[in-house]
Amino acid sequence: MVRRPSARTLHRWWADDKRFGLYQTEDQLRASQIYILCYLALVGCFVLLLLCRDSVFSVWHIIGSTRLHNTLFRRVLKVRRGARASHLACASSCVLALRASGWVPRGHVLPPA
């Protein structure tokens, strides 16, 4: 029968000061500083990875919302006259307002008036 190590045994093994040799070559103050610096490096890496993940997620959402806006804007501009004439009138007034203000969204080509 194989005896499994208990949690107490694993904790003693992991927290053993002599296992890593920290207090053999440096005094306790220097070893504590090394420990804090290693911990700080891990926390810094986690924060950096978190910021990278959030940046990618934000850019992904902005690109998706821009595509959705452009698709819907194109659909509104391509509506036929007739039953949906009010939508076309609204789109035409939007195009005229954009042209008058001089602001045109990136990727849009305004139809001739």
QUIDADA-V319847 format. One record per residue. SS is DSSP state (H for helix, E for strand, C for the rest). Layout:
ss:SS
ss:SS
This chain:
ss:C
ss:C
ss:C
ss:C
ss:C
ss:C
ss:H
ss:H
ss:H
ss:H
ss:H
ss:H
ss:H
ss:H
ss:C
ss:C
ss:C
ss:C
ss:C
ss:C
ss:C
ss:H
ss:H
ss:H
ss:H
ss:C
ss:C
ss:H
ss:H
ss:H
ss:H
ss:H
ss:H
ss:H
ss:H
ss:H
ss:H
ss:H
ss:H
ss:H
ss:H
ss:H
ss:H
ss:H
ss:H
ss:H
ss:H
ss:H
ss:H
ss:H
ss:H
ss:H
ss:H
ss:H
ss:H
ss:H
ss:H
ss:H
ss:H
ss:H
ss:H
ss:H
ss:H
ss:H
ss:H
ss:H
ss:H
ss:H
ss:H
ss:H
ss:H
ss:H
ss:H
ss:H
ss:H
ss:H
ss:H
ss:C
ss:C
ss:C
ss:C
ss:C
ss:C
ss:C
ss:H
ss:H
ss:H
ss:H
ss:H
ss:H
ss:H
ss:H
ss:H
ss:H
ss:H
ss:H
ss:H
ss:H
ss:H
ss:H
ss:H
ss:C
ss:C
ss:C
ss:C
ss:C
ss:C
ss:C
ss:C
ss:C
ss:C
ss:C
ss:C
